[in-house]
Amino acid sequence: MAVIEFTDNYDDLSTDQGFQFKFYCERCGNGYMSEFQGFTAGKATGLFRAAAGLLGGSAHRIADSAYEIQRAIGGPAHDRALKAAIAEIRPHFHQCSRCGEWVCDVCWNASVALCENCAPDTQEEIAAMQQEARLEQLRERIENTDYSSEINVEDEAVVFCPHCGEKAAGGKFCNECGKPLKTVTECENCGSENPADAKFCSECGESLV
């Protein structure tokens, strides 16, 4: 009896209409689906009659149960269909002799006949490392660049103009109404707060302009 490959990396999608299998790469998870192999009308009817007799139920009841469908379509016909599907998909898969996993063409390093988990592609790794180095160098350049030297961080920041309510764009005066954005001015001599348009401190008389 011939051995059937792909022991744990495929899904059996067979139904009461026919056989189909989906094979997955054990490295990336992608894969291929075999071509649908449909039953002839007579064969499908015979399978369902046999299953109904074994299970003591109706064909309709069997059709509603995935487990019973699998039983109905199992056996030599199912094995032949699986072998045919493997023959169809097998050229796209390779079994790594080092780790034993089945991988797709993308994950196979043909130059050394091993999967890319066991033997990563040198050129791919170099390209990835170069890109990582570029990104790291860009991060360093950005971290060493001064983006805030022209921003005034000493004056109190005002988000909206207290006079007209428009959003402030920075600076001391509103771009919309021209009035000062600060409602109070702190005297540098005594620390007292004065109206923003005051020219002299009301407490000590110090010039505010």
Residue frames as qw, qx, qy, qz and C-alpha x, y, z in Angstrom:
[[0.000, 0.889, 0.459, 0.000, 0.00, 0.00, 0.00],
 [0.421, 0.492, -0.022, 0.761, 1.48, 3.34, -1.05],
 [0.331, -0.455, -0.443, 0.698, 2.22, 5.87, 1.67],
 [0.100, 0.858, 0.374, 0.337, 0.17, 9.07, 1.57],
 [0.437, 0.091, -0.236, 0.863, 2.30, 12.15, 2.25],
 [0.181, -0.413, 0.009, -0.892, 1.29, 15.41, 3.92],
 [0.409, -0.304, -0.844, 0.166, 0.18, 13.87, 7.18],
 [0.262, -0.623, -0.557, 0.482, -0.68, 16.97, 9.19],
 [0.098, -0.397, 0.059, 0.911, -0.64, 20.06, 7.01],
 [0.165, -0.146, -0.616, -0.756, -3.82, 19.75, 4.98],
 [0.475, 0.164, 0.469, -0.726, -7.57, 20.20, 5.42],
 [0.136, 0.223, 0.921, 0.291, -10.00, 17.69, 3.98],
 [0.316, 0.241, 0.072, -0.915, -12.73, 19.74, 2.31],
 [0.164, -0.098, -0.898, -0.397, -14.52, 16.74, 0.82],
 [0.502, 0.085, 0.334, -0.793, -18.31, 16.74, 0.89],
 [0.659, 0.272, 0.679, -0.173, -21.15, 14.65, -0.44],
 [0.573, 0.775, 0.003, -0.267, -20.48, 16.27, -3.84],
 [0.796, 0.495, -0.236, 0.255, -16.87, 15.20, -4.20],
 [0.785, -0.374, -0.095, 0.485, -13.28, 15.44, -2.95],
 [0.299, 0.827, -0.105, 0.463, -11.08, 18.49, -2.40],
 [0.756, -0.424, -0.217, 0.448, -8.07, 19.20, -0.18],
 [0.089, 0.955, -0.128, 0.251, -6.24, 22.31, 0.99],
 [0.846, -0.065, -0.214, 0.485, -2.51, 22.02, 1.72],
 [0.197, -0.978, 0.034, -0.061, -0.69, 24.50, 3.99],
 [0.527, 0.525, -0.451, 0.493, 2.93, 25.56, 4.25],
 [0.710, -0.535, -0.398, 0.227, 4.15, 24.77, 7.76],
 [0.477, -0.094, -0.128, 0.864, 6.34, 27.89, 7.73],
 [0.044, -0.045, -0.083, -0.995, 4.23, 30.75, 6.36],
 [0.348, 0.339, 0.684, -0.544, 0.74, 29.23, 6.61],
 [0.523, 0.481, -0.206, -0.673, -0.13, 29.90, 2.97],
 [0.487, -0.075, 0.865, 0.095, -0.79, 27.08, 0.56],
 [0.288, 0.157, -0.634, -0.700, -2.68, 25.56, -2.33],
 [0.683, 0.140, 0.495, -0.518, -6.06, 23.95, -2.90],
 [0.283, -0.034, 0.884, 0.372, -6.43, 20.90, -5.10],
 [0.371, 0.003, -0.460, -0.807, -8.86, 20.77, -7.98],
 [0.656, -0.021, 0.446, -0.609, -12.33, 19.57, -7.03],
 [0.152, 0.104, -0.941, -0.285, -12.96, 15.91, -7.90],
 [0.610, -0.036, 0.143, -0.778, -16.72, 15.47, -8.18],
 [0.461, 0.051, 0.877, -0.125, -18.72, 12.31, -7.80],
 [0.232, -0.134, -0.708, -0.654, -20.77, 10.88, -10.62],
 [0.597, -0.275, 0.007, -0.754, -24.49, 10.88, -9.82],
 [0.884, -0.110, -0.424, -0.166, -24.54, 7.10, -9.44],
 [0.576, 0.139, -0.594, 0.544, -21.48, 7.00, -7.21],
 [0.137, -0.294, 0.352, -0.878, -22.84, 9.72, -4.89],
 [0.756, -0.237, -0.129, -0.596, -26.13, 7.90, -4.55],
 [0.851, -0.011, -0.518, 0.089, -24.37, 4.65, -3.76],
 [0.339, 0.232, -0.556, 0.722, -22.21, 6.24, -1.08],
 [0.362, -0.274, 0.247, -0.856, -25.20, 7.77, 0.63],
 [0.855, -0.166, -0.297, -0.392, -27.18, 4.56, 0.56],
 [0.730, 0.069, -0.585, 0.346, -24.27, 2.72, 2.11],
 [0.117, 0.239, -0.475, 0.839, -23.83, 5.38, 4.80],
 [0.585, -0.273, 0.015, -0.763, -27.56, 5.46, 5.55],
 [0.879, -0.118, -0.434, -0.156, -27.58, 1.71, 5.98],
 [0.592, 0.111, -0.578, 0.550, -24.56, 1.72, 8.30],
 [0.040, 0.139, -0.400, 0.905, -25.78, 4.61, 10.45],
 [0.049, -0.500, -0.851, 0.154, -29.46, 3.77, 10.47],
 [0.068, 0.620, 0.237, -0.745, -30.46, 7.24, 9.33],
 [0.569, 0.745, 0.347, -0.035, -31.78, 9.05, 6.31],
 [0.623, 0.328, 0.169, 0.690, -29.68, 10.56, 3.55],
 [0.038, -0.857, -0.113, -0.501, -30.96, 13.98, 4.60],
 [0.665, -0.744, 0.052, 0.026, -29.74, 13.42, 8.17],
 [0.820, -0.097, 0.173, 0.537, -26.33, 12.37, 6.88],
 [0.411, 0.619, 0.179, 0.645, -26.05, 15.48, 4.74],
 [0.276, -0.895, -0.033, -0.349, -26.50, 17.62, 7.85],
 [0.732, -0.633, 0.216, 0.130, -23.55, 16.09, 9.67],
 [0.300, 0.801, -0.513, -0.068, -19.96, 16.79, 8.62],
 [0.375, -0.424, 0.818, -0.098, -18.75, 13.75, 10.51],
 [0.743, 0.244, 0.601, -0.163, -21.21, 11.44, 8.81],
 [0.603, 0.772, -0.106, -0.169, -20.34, 12.89, 5.41],
 [0.022, 0.704, -0.710, -0.026, -16.69, 12.11, 6.07],
 [0.554, -0.123, 0.814, -0.127, -17.65, 8.53, 6.89],
 [0.738, 0.521, 0.353, -0.245, -19.78, 8.32, 3.77],
 [0.578, 0.788, -0.209, -0.039, -17.02, 9.41, 1.43],
 [0.355, -0.677, 0.644, 0.030, -14.15, 7.63, 3.18],
 [0.892, 0.060, 0.447, 0.021, -12.42, 4.49, 2.05],
 [0.660, 0.020, 0.487, 0.571, -10.51, 3.60, -1.12],
 [0.322, 0.771, 0.380, 0.397, -12.21, 6.29, -3.21],
 [0.254, -0.967, 0.017, 0.020, -11.18, 8.94, -0.71],
 [0.656, -0.488, 0.385, 0.428, -7.59, 7.63, -0.60],
 [0.600, 0.339, 0.481, 0.542, -7.37, 7.68, -4.39],
 [0.116, 0.921, 0.245, 0.280, -8.66, 11.25, -4.45],
 [0.450, -0.858, 0.165, 0.187, -6.12, 12.30, -1.80],
 [0.697, -0.182, 0.456, 0.522, -3.28, 10.70, -3.73],
 [0.446, 0.617, 0.426, 0.489, -4.40, 12.48, -6.87],
 [0.124, -0.982, -0.096, -0.109, -4.53, 15.79, -4.97],
 [0.609, -0.644, 0.299, 0.355, -1.04, 15.20, -3.57],
 [0.656, 0.154, 0.478, 0.564, 0.29, 14.47, -7.06],
 [0.231, 0.833, 0.331, 0.378, -1.27, 17.75, -8.20],
 [0.260, -0.956, 0.043, -0.127, 0.04, 19.88, -5.32],
 [0.867, -0.339, 0.094, 0.353, 3.30, 18.05, -4.52],
 [0.628, 0.413, 0.082, 0.654, 5.45, 20.07, -7.00],
 [0.055, -0.807, 0.005, -0.588, 4.73, 23.20, -4.96],
 [0.665, -0.696, 0.179, -0.203, 5.86, 21.68, -1.65],
 [0.568, 0.460, -0.618, 0.291, 9.18, 20.45, -0.30],
 [0.803, -0.579, -0.141, -0.018, 9.96, 18.50, 2.85],
 [0.042, 0.830, -0.500, 0.244, 12.99, 19.78, 4.72],
 [0.828, 0.058, -0.537, 0.147, 15.36, 16.94, 5.55],
 [0.251, 0.294, -0.564, 0.730, 16.61, 18.83, 8.62],
 [0.300, -0.059, 0.495, -0.813, 13.37, 19.72, 10.45],
 [0.153, 0.245, 0.957, 0.037, 10.90, 17.53, 8.53],
 [0.299, 0.588, 0.391, -0.641, 8.42, 20.33, 7.81],
 [0.456, 0.489, 0.614, 0.419, 6.58, 20.72, 4.52],
 [0.056, -0.638, -0.057, 0.766, 7.09, 24.20, 3.07],
 [0.586, 0.749, 0.293, -0.097, 5.93, 25.98, -0.08],
 [0.696, 0.477, 0.095, 0.528, 8.10, 27.23, -2.94],
 [0.000, -0.895, 0.077, -0.439, 8.44, 30.66, -1.31],
 [0.578, -0.721, 0.332, -0.189, 9.80, 29.22, 1.94],
 [0.958, -0.009, 0.188, 0.216, 12.17, 26.76, 0.26],
 [0.085, -0.826, 0.458, 0.318, 15.88, 27.57, -0.14],
 [0.926, 0.371, 0.015, -0.064, 16.56, 25.62, -3.31],
 [0.366, 0.763, -0.507, 0.164, 20.28, 26.44, -3.31],
 [0.047, -0.422, 0.836, -0.348, 20.87, 24.26, -0.24],
 [0.568, -0.183, -0.738, -0.316, 17.72, 22.08, -0.38],
 [0.261, -0.305, -0.734, 0.548, 16.49, 23.14, 3.06],
 [0.088, -0.852, -0.494, -0.149, 13.62, 25.25, 4.31],
 [0.222, 0.676, -0.122, 0.692, 14.32, 28.89, 5.09],
 [0.648, -0.727, 0.064, -0.217, 13.84, 28.29, 8.80],
 [0.894, -0.280, 0.176, 0.302, 16.86, 25.99, 8.76],
 [0.558, -0.059, 0.321, 0.763, 18.80, 27.83, 6.05],
 [0.192, 0.841, 0.250, -0.440, 17.67, 31.43, 5.48],
 [0.647, 0.625, 0.218, 0.379, 18.28, 32.83, 2.02],
 [0.560, -0.279, -0.055, 0.778, 21.51, 34.86, 2.27],
 [0.150, 0.283, 0.301, 0.898, 20.50, 37.58, -0.17],
 [0.375, -0.698, -0.475, -0.384, 17.12, 38.02, 1.50],
 [0.630, -0.611, -0.300, 0.374, 18.79, 38.34, 4.90],
 [0.447, -0.076, 0.077, 0.888, 21.30, 40.88, 3.59],
 [0.052, -0.488, -0.403, -0.772, 18.52, 42.95, 2.02],
 [0.517, -0.721, -0.441, -0.136, 16.51, 42.85, 5.27],
 [0.632, -0.462, -0.182, 0.595, 19.56, 43.82, 7.37],
 [0.311, 0.161, 0.202, 0.914, 20.39, 46.68, 5.01],
 [0.240, -0.638, -0.416, -0.601, 16.86, 48.02, 5.33],
 [0.628, -0.671, -0.358, 0.162, 17.00, 47.71, 9.12],
 [0.564, -0.227, -0.035, 0.793, 20.31, 49.59, 9.13],
 [0.101, 0.410, 0.315, 0.850, 18.83, 52.35, 6.94],
 [0.434, -0.724, -0.417, -0.337, 15.90, 52.76, 9.31],
 [0.678, -0.548, -0.246, 0.424, 18.20, 52.84, 12.35],
 [0.444, -0.002, 0.101, 0.891, 20.41, 55.48, 10.71],
 [0.105, -0.570, -0.384, -0.719, 17.35, 57.55, 9.84],
 [0.570, -0.719, -0.398, -0.007, 16.16, 57.33, 13.46],
 [0.624, -0.371, -0.110, 0.679, 19.56, 58.57, 14.66],
 [0.250, 0.237, 0.245, 0.906, 19.57, 61.46, 12.16],
 [0.302, -0.674, -0.430, -0.520, 16.06, 62.48, 13.15],
 [0.646, -0.644, -0.338, 0.234, 16.90, 62.28, 16.88],
 [0.549, -0.296, 0.016, 0.781, 19.92, 64.54, 16.31],
 [0.142, 0.433, 0.377, 0.806, 17.95, 67.10, 14.28],
 [0.009, -0.327, -0.476, 0.816, 16.55, 70.17, 16.05],
 [0.000, 0.509, 0.699, 0.503, 12.93, 70.66, 14.98],
 [0.303, -0.799, -0.514, 0.078, 11.98, 73.09, 17.77],
 [0.462, -0.183, -0.093, 0.863, 14.58, 75.86, 17.74],
 [0.021, -0.257, -0.284, -0.924, 12.19, 78.27, 15.99],
 [0.454, -0.609, -0.593, -0.269, 9.29, 77.56, 18.36],
 [0.107, -0.537, 0.344, -0.762, 8.78, 80.04, 21.20],
 [0.639, -0.316, -0.699, 0.063, 8.53, 77.99, 24.38],
 [0.251, -0.019, -0.475, 0.844, 9.01, 80.87, 26.80],
 [0.371, -0.103, 0.013, -0.923, 5.72, 82.72, 26.33],
 [0.480, 0.135, 0.749, -0.436, 2.56, 81.16, 27.69],
 [0.000, -0.087, -0.826, -0.557, 0.89, 79.15, 24.96],
 [0.461, 0.308, 0.355, -0.753, -2.67, 80.13, 24.05],
 [0.349, 0.201, 0.879, 0.256, -4.81, 77.74, 22.01],
 [0.136, 0.722, 0.599, 0.319, -7.74, 80.10, 21.29],
 [0.129, 0.356, -0.050, 0.924, -7.86, 83.90, 21.14],
 [0.109, -0.404, -0.725, 0.547, -9.59, 85.16, 24.30],
 [0.182, 0.378, 0.052, -0.906, -11.20, 87.98, 22.31],
 [0.569, 0.297, -0.335, -0.690, -12.59, 86.45, 19.10],
 [0.835, -0.088, 0.469, -0.274, -12.34, 82.72, 19.89],
 [0.770, 0.555, -0.298, -0.101, -10.36, 81.83, 16.77],
 [0.937, -0.201, 0.018, 0.285, -7.63, 79.22, 17.02],
 [0.159, -0.908, 0.312, 0.232, -4.29, 80.83, 17.75],
 [0.856, 0.468, -0.141, 0.171, -1.38, 80.23, 15.40],
 [0.742, -0.211, -0.147, 0.619, 1.30, 81.22, 17.90],
 [0.259, 0.440, 0.023, 0.859, 2.93, 84.55, 18.58],
 [0.102, -0.203, -0.526, 0.820, 1.69, 87.38, 20.78],
 [0.385, 0.300, 0.090, -0.868, -1.25, 88.67, 18.74],
 [0.636, 0.345, 0.667, -0.175, -4.27, 87.03, 17.11],
 [0.252, -0.031, 0.648, 0.718, -4.10, 86.61, 13.34],
 [0.039, 0.603, 0.741, 0.293, -7.83, 87.29, 13.06],
 [0.176, -0.916, -0.354, -0.068, -8.57, 90.26, 15.32],
 [0.414, 0.630, -0.236, 0.613, -5.08, 91.60, 16.06],
 [0.502, -0.756, 0.163, -0.387, -5.62, 91.70, 19.80],
 [0.023, 0.538, -0.806, 0.246, -3.07, 90.27, 22.27],
 [0.702, -0.093, -0.680, -0.190, -3.49, 86.58, 22.93],
 [0.411, -0.144, -0.704, 0.561, -2.55, 86.93, 26.61],
 [0.299, -0.793, -0.427, -0.315, -5.17, 88.38, 28.91],
 [0.511, -0.853, 0.044, 0.099, -2.65, 89.28, 31.59],
 [0.569, 0.614, -0.366, 0.407, 0.97, 90.41, 31.71],
 [0.770, -0.537, -0.212, 0.271, 3.21, 89.52, 34.63],
 [0.011, 0.962, -0.243, 0.124, 5.46, 92.28, 35.88],
 [0.801, 0.263, -0.409, 0.349, 9.09, 91.20, 35.77],
 [0.091, 0.541, -0.445, 0.708, 9.91, 93.51, 38.70],
 [0.393, -0.265, 0.562, -0.678, 7.29, 92.53, 41.30],
 [0.016, 0.062, 0.995, 0.074, 5.51, 89.56, 39.73],
 [0.392, 0.404, 0.485, -0.669, 2.08, 91.21, 39.77],
 [0.339, 0.373, 0.772, 0.386, -0.41, 90.41, 37.02],
 [0.148, 0.480, 0.039, -0.864, -1.66, 93.29, 34.91],
 [0.698, 0.587, 0.296, -0.283, -4.05, 93.56, 31.95],
 [0.778, 0.151, 0.399, 0.461, -2.39, 92.44, 28.72],
 [0.386, 0.735, 0.220, 0.512, -2.59, 95.93, 27.21],
 [0.415, -0.896, -0.039, 0.154, -1.16, 97.71, 30.29],
 [0.550, 0.696, -0.257, 0.383, 2.06, 99.65, 29.72],
 [0.057, 0.519, -0.605, 0.600, 3.03, 100.04, 33.38],
 [0.428, -0.216, -0.852, 0.210, 2.61, 97.80, 36.40],
 [0.391, -0.707, -0.255, -0.531, -0.26, 98.88, 38.65],
 [0.785, -0.552, -0.228, 0.163, 1.64, 97.73, 41.72],
 [0.640, -0.447, 0.086, 0.619, 5.19, 99.04, 41.30],
 [0.235, 0.891, -0.021, -0.389, 4.97, 101.28, 38.25],
 [0.430, -0.347, 0.679, 0.483, 7.57, 99.31, 36.32],
 [0.467, 0.460, -0.365, -0.661, 7.32, 99.53, 32.53],
 [0.764, 0.078, 0.624, -0.143, 5.67, 96.46, 30.99],
 [0.736, 0.671, 0.084, -0.046, 6.71, 97.18, 27.40]]
